[in-house]
Amino acid sequence: MKPGEDSRQSVGIVGGGITGLSLAHYLDQRGAEFTLFEAAPDPGGVVRSRNVDGHLLERGPQRVRRTDRIDDLVADLGLESEVRTADPDLPICVYADDELRSAPFSAEEFGETDLLSADAKREVLGEPFTDPADPDETAAEMFTRKFGAETYRNLLGPLFGGIYGSDPAEMPVGHALSGLLELERRHGSLLKAAIQRTAGGRETPPAISLDDGLQRLPEALAETHADSIRLETPVTAVREGDGGEDGPTYELETLDGTSAFEQVVLTTPAGLTADLVADLAPDSADALRELNYNPLAMVYLRADIEAEGDVDPAALGYQVGFDEDLRTLGVSWNASMFDRGVYTAFLGGMHDPEILDESEERMGEIAAAEFEQVTGAPAEVVDVNRLRRGFPAYDTSWEAVERVELPEGVRLATNYTARMGVPSRIREAESLADEFAERLD
Ligand SMILES: Cc1cc2nc3c(=O)[nH]c(=O)nc-3n(C[C@H](O)[C@H](O)[C@H](O)COP(=O)(O)OP(=O)(O)OC[C@H]3O[C@@H](n4cnc5c(N)ncnc54)[C@H](O)[C@@H]3O)c2cc1C
């Protein structure tokens, strides 16, 4: 159906990032009709790969975990031969007490690691005797209370908070760690859950990318479903339509006209969603505008750790311990994971938004100097990318999500209604497609 035609279709999707495009794919598999509207000329949203001076740089995700669902998508799209898989044994490291060390992910590694002192390890073993996590305490309070201050500052805080550029002291457990609450309920303790997970041989899926970068995945989805996808077509508003006898409809307004759908799915970032639903649900729009996103600077570095550094060059990357005096939050080692020759340093985050106001040259100098401090290898800056609204902060501002109420026919499938991360986004898309296919049948 062309926009502007006045007949009603099953599902209208706003946003051609990985959520919208995988939803399109799953709806198509289930025989449901849909139209997807994407504002930008190319698909992918946050998933964006660029070639700069012969280097493949990822502007968004650096790697994706190859879950079964991603495996199936790769097969559906015929992309198997383009997949690059990182060695599953590569460690993720933490830089703490002036040293780079592997984070322990098994009982054996926990026994051997010197990232934690003997006292800190004893405190960790006491976790099953602590009170259960409380949704209203902060992640920092919960980790410190259950595992001890040292383990929080040298391991759990950097691994968890660093991922979002957030401070766990500002992140309520109920919002930021709902999955962990569920794990604790099921296993009786977080430590028991971790032990059972590793002892049971349930391995973390390996990290993957694609030869031309991760954006190849949304691009292939968009090519496959091109007939139902309108690129460069921003939706300007969502309105309640006159559904008549067949029940309510929802209209998506674009510059080309208006299209009516039984079901509308918005996959846009919170501020943009607020603009789209401003007339339909003004209170929800106000609530959505309250959500904080952390600013991020990404500095792409070229270095040769193997020849010039003094650390093991084989790793997924590192996060920086909370007691270190560095502005770098963490570094993704794309050189070691995918043989890409670049390292992506993340700076900024909740407590250092000012770094985005520095010149690119200055940001590059800081990232390169700190990279050399950690690895011993001098680094050259390839490029710098600023994201004013980067990672969802999952801080107390996220409580506003509870005030968001939209009509049943307008659904949100986003980082703020479920988890961020490509595997989680695809999971939500598939469960929505299942629900719609059943309902619209
Ligand atoms: C820097 C960074 C690093 C990350 N690293 C990882 C990682 O290593 N691994 C991982 O799994 N995940 C990672 N993530 C998270 C992951 O990338 C996101 O969770 C996911 O890509 C979000 O996809 P989405 O489709 O939900 O949203 P988006 O990608 O934001 O897509 C929304 C789309 O809506 C479009 N749009 C906006 N307004 C309109 C409009 N009015 N009309 C039509 N279209 C509109 C946008 O152009 C965009 O394409 C990272 C995220 C960031 C920011």
The ligand as an SDF file (V2000), in Angstrom:
LIG
                    3D

 53 58  0  0  0  0  0  0  0  0999 V2000
   27.3810    3.4290   21.4190 C   0  0  0  0  0  0  0  0  0  0  0  0
   26.5310    2.2100   21.5580 C   0  0  0  0  0  0  0  0  0  0  0  0
   27.1460    0.9670   21.6810 C   0  0  0  0  0  0  0  0  0  0  0  0
   26.3670   -0.1840   21.8110 C   0  0  0  0  0  0  0  0  0  0  0  0
   26.9890   -1.3840   21.9210 N   0  0  0  0  0  0  0  0  0  0  0  0
   26.2700   -2.5230   21.8840 C   0  0  0  0  0  0  0  0  0  0  0  0
   26.9140   -3.7890   21.7720 C   0  0  0  0  0  0  0  0  0  0  0  0
   28.1470   -3.8640   21.7590 O   0  0  0  0  0  0  0  0  0  0  0  0
   26.1450   -4.8960   21.6670 N   0  0  0  0  0  0  0  0  0  0  0  0
   24.7700   -4.8230   21.6570 C   0  0  0  0  0  0  0  0  0  0  0  0
   24.1030   -5.8510   21.5410 O   0  0  0  0  0  0  0  0  0  0  0  0
   24.1280   -3.6300   21.7680 N   0  0  0  0  0  0  0  0  0  0  0  0
   24.8470   -2.4890   21.8740 C   0  0  0  0  0  0  0  0  0  0  0  0
   24.2160   -1.2720   21.9440 N   0  0  0  0  0  0  0  0  0  0  0  0
   22.7420   -1.2210   22.0410 C   0  0  0  0  0  0  0  0  0  0  0  0
   22.0620   -1.4670   20.7050 C   0  0  0  0  0  0  0  0  0  0  0  0
   22.8080   -0.8880   19.6640 O   0  0  0  0  0  0  0  0  0  0  0  0
   20.6630   -0.8640   20.7430 C   0  0  0  0  0  0  0  0  0  0  0  0
   19.9510   -1.4210   21.8410 O   0  0  0  0  0  0  0  0  0  0  0  0
   19.8760   -1.1240   19.4710 C   0  0  0  0  0  0  0  0  0  0  0  0
   20.6600   -0.9320   18.3140 O   0  0  0  0  0  0  0  0  0  0  0  0
   18.6540   -0.2070   19.4410 C   0  0  0  0  0  0  0  0  0  0  0  0
   17.9200   -0.4720   18.2720 O   0  0  0  0  0  0  0  0  0  0  0  0
   16.4530    0.0880   18.0640 P   0  0  0  0  0  0  0  0  0  0  0  0
   16.0100   -0.3470   16.7340 O   0  0  0  0  0  0  0  0  0  0  0  0
   15.6040   -0.2920   19.2240 O   0  0  0  0  0  0  0  0  0  0  0  0
   16.5830    1.6820   18.1330 O   0  0  0  0  0  0  0  0  0  0  0  0
   17.3140    2.6690   17.1110 P   0  0  0  0  0  0  0  0  0  0  0  0
   18.5280    2.0500   16.5550 O   0  0  0  0  0  0  0  0  0  0  0  0
   17.4290    3.9710   17.8380 O   0  0  0  0  0  0  0  0  0  0  0  0
   16.2660    2.8250   15.9150 O   0  0  0  0  0  0  0  0  0  0  0  0
   15.2520    3.7660   15.8900 C   0  0  0  0  0  0  0  0  0  0  0  0
   15.0680    4.2030   14.4490 C   0  0  0  0  0  0  0  0  0  0  0  0
   13.9690    5.1050   14.3720 O   0  0  0  0  0  0  0  0  0  0  0  0
   14.2660    6.0590   13.3780 C   0  0  0  0  0  0  0  0  0  0  0  0
   13.4070    7.2260   13.5770 N   0  0  0  0  0  0  0  0  0  0  0  0
   13.5290    8.2190   14.4860 C   0  0  0  0  0  0  0  0  0  0  0  0
   12.5190    9.0950   14.3670 N   0  0  0  0  0  0  0  0  0  0  0  0
   11.7400    8.6480   13.3840 C   0  0  0  0  0  0  0  0  0  0  0  0
   10.5280    9.1280   12.7940 C   0  0  0  0  0  0  0  0  0  0  0  0
    9.9170   10.2460   13.2080 N   0  0  0  0  0  0  0  0  0  0  0  0
    9.9870    8.4140   11.7840 N   0  0  0  0  0  0  0  0  0  0  0  0
   10.5590    7.2850   11.3170 C   0  0  0  0  0  0  0  0  0  0  0  0
   11.7230    6.7940   11.8500 N   0  0  0  0  0  0  0  0  0  0  0  0
   12.2760    7.4650   12.8600 C   0  0  0  0  0  0  0  0  0  0  0  0
   15.7410    6.3430   13.5720 C   0  0  0  0  0  0  0  0  0  0  0  0
   16.3090    6.9480   12.4260 O   0  0  0  0  0  0  0  0  0  0  0  0
   16.2630    4.9330   13.8460 C   0  0  0  0  0  0  0  0  0  0  0  0
   16.6650    4.2990   12.6700 O   0  0  0  0  0  0  0  0  0  0  0  0
   24.9580   -0.0920   21.8410 C   0  0  0  0  0  0  0  0  0  0  0  0
   24.3340    1.1550   21.7360 C   0  0  0  0  0  0  0  0  0  0  0  0
   25.1100    2.3050   21.6000 C   0  0  0  0  0  0  0  0  0  0  0  0
   24.4440    3.6450   21.4980 C   0  0  0  0  0  0  0  0  0  0  0  0
  1  2  1  0
  2  3  1  0
  2 52  2  0
  3  4  2  0
  4  5  1  0
  4 50  1  0
  5  6  2  0
  6  7  1  0
  6 13  1  0
  7  8  2  0
  7  9  1  0
  9 10  1  0
 10 11  2  0
 10 12  1  0
 12 13  2  0
 13 14  1  0
 14 15  1  0
 14 50  1  0
 15 16  1  0
 16 17  1  0
 16 18  1  0
 18 19  1  0
 18 20  1  0
 20 21  1  0
 20 22  1  0
 22 23  1  0
 23 24  1  0
 24 25  2  0
 24 26  1  0
 24 27  1  0
 27 28  1  0
 28 29  2  0
 28 30  1  0
 28 31  1  0
 31 32  1  0
 32 33  1  0
 33 34  1  0
 33 48  1  0
 34 35  1  0
 35 36  1  0
 35 46  1  0
 36 37  1  0
 36 45  1  0
 37 38  2  0
 38 39  1  0
 39 40  1  0
 39 45  2  0
 40 41  1  0
 40 42  2  0
 42 43  1  0
 43 44  2  0
 44 45  1  0
 46 47  1  0
 46 48  1  0
 48 49  1  0
 50 51  2  0
 51 52  1  0
 52 53  1  0
M  END
$$$$
